[in-house]
Amino acid sequence: MKSLYESDYYTWACQQTQLIREGKFNELDLENLIEEVDGLGGRHYDALEGALKQLLLHLLKWQMQSQKDDLHEMNAWYRSWTVTIDTQRLDAEEVLEKNPGLQSKIDEILATAYQNARKRAAKAMGCKINDFPTECPWSFEQIMTEDWLPE
């Protein structure tokens, strides 16, 4: 038989909230509560990683396309990519403002996000992954600078 946690997460969460409010700590489902609280931090970590991954993907695509001679193609993608770049910068800033403890994880998150973005950029641009640097060529400060774009 499934527990309430497994069968009706919403009701389980409401029940746990009520038990905490009433001070009935001995009735709490501690095992699952610990798992959920642990996961809360992971969600913010993942949100920052996701924003940086999208930001880096579009910066890599921008850099690759801007090196080509056909600026007509660049103009076609310009607005879409800059909107995405700006949006992801704002999303990353928002996550960091609300979760300053993630500042100590930026190098780790940036490295992981870059590797994923590199793979996605290669597929999106129809090129080889080795066409992009193996390590992120930009600092976190650079990629977060408003209006900065790679050459």
C-alpha positions in Angstrom: 0.0 0.0 0.0 1.3 3.4 -1.0 1.9 6.0 1.7 0.1 9.4 1.5 3.4 10.9 0.4 3.5 8.6 -2.6 -0.2 8.7 -3.4 -1.2 12.3 -2.8 1.7 14.6 -2.4 -0.5 17.8 -2.1 -2.5 16.4 0.8 0.7 15.0 2.5 2.3 18.5 2.3 -0.8 20.2 3.7 -0.9 17.6 6.5 2.8 18.1 7.4 2.3 21.9 7.4 -0.6 21.6 9.8 1.3 19.2 12.1 4.2 21.7 12.3 1.8 24.6 13.0 0.2 22.6 15.8 3.6 21.6 17.2 2.9 17.9 16.7 6.4 17.1 15.8 6.3 13.5 16.9 3.6 12.9 14.2 5.7 14.3 11.3 6.8 12.1 8.4 10.5 13.0 9.1 12.0 10.8 6.5 10.1 12.3 3.6 10.3 15.8 5.1 14.0 15.7 5.3 14.1 14.5 1.6 11.9 17.4 0.6 13.8 20.1 2.5 17.0 18.8 1.0 15.5 18.9 -2.4 14.4 22.6 -2.0 18.0 23.8 -2.2 18.6 21.5 -5.2 15.8 23.2 -7.1 17.4 26.6 -6.8 20.8 25.1 -7.8 19.1 23.6 -10.8 17.3 26.9 -11.7 20.6 28.7 -11.7 22.3 26.0 -13.8 19.4 26.0 -16.2 19.6 29.8 -16.7 23.4 29.7 -17.2 23.1 26.7 -19.6 20.7 28.6 -21.8 22.7 31.8 -21.6 25.9 30.0 -22.5 24.2 28.1 -25.3 23.1 31.3 -26.9 26.5 33.0 -26.4 28.2 30.1 -28.1 25.8 30.2 -31.0 26.3 33.9 -31.2 30.1 33.6 -31.3 30.0 30.8 -33.9 27.6 32.6 -36.1 29.3 36.0 -35.8 32.5 34.5 -37.1 30.8 33.6 -40.4 30.8 36.0 -43.4 27.1 35.8 -43.9 25.8 38.7 -41.7 22.3 38.2 -43.2 22.0 35.0 -41.2 23.2 36.8 -38.1 20.6 39.5 -38.5 17.9 36.9 -38.7 18.9 35.4 -35.4 20.0 38.6 -33.6 16.8 39.6 -31.9 15.8 36.1 -30.8 19.2 35.3 -29.3 19.7 38.7 -27.6 16.2 38.4 -26.0 17.1 34.9 -24.7 20.5 36.1 -23.5 19.0 39.1 -21.6 16.2 36.9 -20.1 18.6 34.2 -18.9 20.9 36.9 -17.3 17.9 38.3 -15.5 16.8 34.8 -14.4 20.3 34.0 -13.1 20.5 37.3 -11.2 17.1 36.7 -9.6 18.0 33.2 -8.4 21.2 34.6 -6.9 19.5 37.5 -5.3 17.0 35.1 -3.6 19.7 32.5 -2.8 23.0 34.2 -2.0 24.4 30.9 -0.7 24.7 29.8 -4.3 27.5 32.4 -4.9 30.0 29.8 -3.5 28.8 27.3 -6.1 29.1 29.5 -9.2 32.3 28.1 -10.6 31.0 24.5 -10.2 27.6 25.4 -11.8 29.2 27.4 -14.6 31.5 24.5 -15.5 28.6 22.0 -15.6 26.3 24.4 -17.5 29.1 25.1 -20.1 29.6 21.5 -20.9 25.9 21.0 -21.5 25.6 24.2 -23.5 28.7 23.2 -25.6 27.0 19.9 -26.6 23.7 21.6 -27.4 25.4 24.4 -29.4 27.3 21.9 -31.5 24.0 20.1 -32.4 22.1 23.3 -33.0 24.8 24.8 -35.2 25.5 21.5 -37.1 29.2 21.5 -36.1 31.5 19.4 -33.9 31.7 19.8 -30.2 35.5 20.4 -30.6 34.7 23.5 -32.5 34.0 25.0 -29.1 36.6 25.4 -26.3 36.7 22.5 -23.9 36.5 25.0 -20.9 34.3 28.0 -20.7 36.2 30.9 -22.3 34.4 33.6 -20.3 34.2 34.5 -16.7 30.9 34.6 -14.8 31.2 38.3 -14.5 31.6 38.6 -18.3 28.6 36.5 -19.2 26.5 38.4 -16.7 27.5 41.8 -18.0 24.5 43.6 -19.6 25.0 44.0 -23.4 28.2 42.0 -23.4 28.5 39.5 -26.3 31.4 37.4 -27.4 33.3 38.4 -30.6 
